[in-house]
Amino acid sequence: MKRMETYRPYAEALRAAVDILGDEKQLADRLGVDAKDLHAWVEGRSAPPLGAFLEALDVIAAGPYSHGHRRARVAVLPESPSTTN
């Protein structure tokens, strides 16, 4: 049960993206992943790969306008060393 709690933020975001696109198949197609894998992520049984999660966040950010496929706008940037001393 504790593992499912760890994955809950991913599952909640993926469910929101599913709601926007209409169903899990639509989101799986958008993310380019197997529907069974997506279902496990939505259920909170495992975490999605970072790229799939970021694409799901793009779907959420675009809301009802997300039906057209776009490149990811959300990105993870490496932390740069501090330049202030």
N, C-alpha and C positions, 0 to 999 in steps of 0.2 A: 504494500500500500504506500509506503514512503516513496518508492520510485515514481509512482504515478503523480505524487505531489511535486516532485522535482520537475516533471515534464508539463505540469499544468499550464504555465504561461504560454508554452508553445501550442498546446492543445486549444486553449482559448483563442489565440490569434488565428489558428488554422480554422476553427469553427466560424469565426467572424468572416474569414475569406470565403469559406464554403457558402455562408448565408448570402454574401454579395453575389457570387457567381451562380448560385442556384442549387448545386449539388456537388458531392465529392468527385464525381467523374470529371466535371468541368474544371475543378481545381487541379486534379491530378494531371489532366491534359495540359493545363497552363504551366504547371511546375515541371512537366516532363518526367513524372514519376509513376510508378506502378500504383494502381488504385488500392491494392492491399497494404502497401507501405503507408500511403497517405492515411488510410483508415486507422492503422496502428498509432500514427502520430496524433490524429484527431481524438482517439480514445485515451491518449496520454500514456500509452504503453512504451513508447520510445520517443527520442528526440529526432526531429528532421535534420538533414544536412543544412548547414548554414545558408547555402545558396537558395535552397527551397524555402527556407524560413523567410529570408529577405524578400524573395519574390512574393510570398504571401503577404508580407507587410506592404509591398507595393500595391497589391490588390486592395487592401484595406484603405491605404492612403488615397487611392483613386476612387474608391466608393463605387457608385453605380456606373461610373465612366470606365471601369476597369475591364470591360468585355473585350476591348481591343488589346492585343498583346503588345507590350512595350518592354524596352530594356529596363533593367533595374535602376531605380533612382536612389534606393537606400544602399549605403555601402559601409563597410567596416574598414576603418583606416588604422594602420598600426600606430601605436602610441609613439610619439617622437620624444627624444630626450629633452629635458627642460633646458632652455637657453638662458634662464635667469639664475644668477648665483649671488 
